[in-house]
Amino acid sequence: MHFVDAKGILTGGKGRYGMNIYRGCSHGCIYCDSRSRCYQFTHAFEDIEVKQNAPELLEQALRSKRQKCMIGTGSMSDPYMHCEEDLGLTRKCLEIICRYGFGAAVQTKSDRILRDIGLLEEINRKAKCVVQMTLTTYDDTLCRIIEPNVCDTRRRIEVLEAMRERNIPTVVWLTPILPFINDTEENIQAILDACAQVQVKGIVCFDMGLTLREGDREYFYAALDRHFPGVKEKYIRTYGNAYEVPSPHSVELMALFRSFCRDHGILYRPEECFDYMQTLPDKYRQMTLWEE
């Protein structure tokens, strides 16, 4: 872990902003796209870069914005990885978001988010808060292999249930689904059943598969050799060096996914899920503009 003073913290525009307080990750997920060389890491991925001035930068930015909006975090690096326990920068940023009346969309795999559930509830009461949780496999033994340094699926479902009890809306990322490993109807159905049980608002799934590119692919293949002998060779024969790596069962699994979501009133089109996560209620936005 090392510390830097960042020049800015918010990215995006037109009323939709994101922030990454940390760069790199300690969760060790074998498929992580953020390891890809296109992101130009100049340090080891597990040597977490900490933007130590993130709260100050965020406060400066939000103080100057006239229109309230959603602030997203977690798209590149999990805001609740291990170092957050001691540093608390995510919590400090959420406190600023709450103080200035903005909304928050938080994406994580970690149950550490429960530490801040009261704060998330307050943000949701004042504006809007959406908690996003990644679920890839219902099998906790497999989960501990492909996502080794973070809580297992059962625990994440408990987090989603805790959010439901506080009326905090949730969205699940059903991705990635790894060909020849967890791309089974049994796995997808079990995850979908859990999503319905905890009443998620939406599920993001672009396709049943994953993406691989330079940097990410090498790490993933090394993990396959350790844990799934022979599967790497199957990937190479089937996909070569393709960026998009769809499951051979993608058509059937996507049909199951869409049908289930329609039957249970769950948002499933990516554009609908993103619009929901990135947009404050019209009534709230109009109210804040009138107040200002």
Secondary structure, DSSP 8 states (H G I E B T S, - for coil): -EEE--S--EEEETTEEEE-SEES-SS--TT-GGGSGGG--SS-TTS-EEETTHHHHHHHHHHT-SS--EEEE-SSS-TTSTTHHHH-HHHHHHHHHHHTT-EEEEEES-GGGGGGHHHHHHHHHHS-EEEEEE---S-HHHHHHHSTTS--HHHHHHHHHHHHHTT--EEEE-----TTTT--HHHHHHHHHHHHHTT-SEEE-S-SEEE--TTHHHHHHHHHHHHSTTHHHHHHHHHTT-SEEE-TTHHHHHHHHHHHHHHHT-B-SHHHHHHHHH---HHHHHHHHHH-
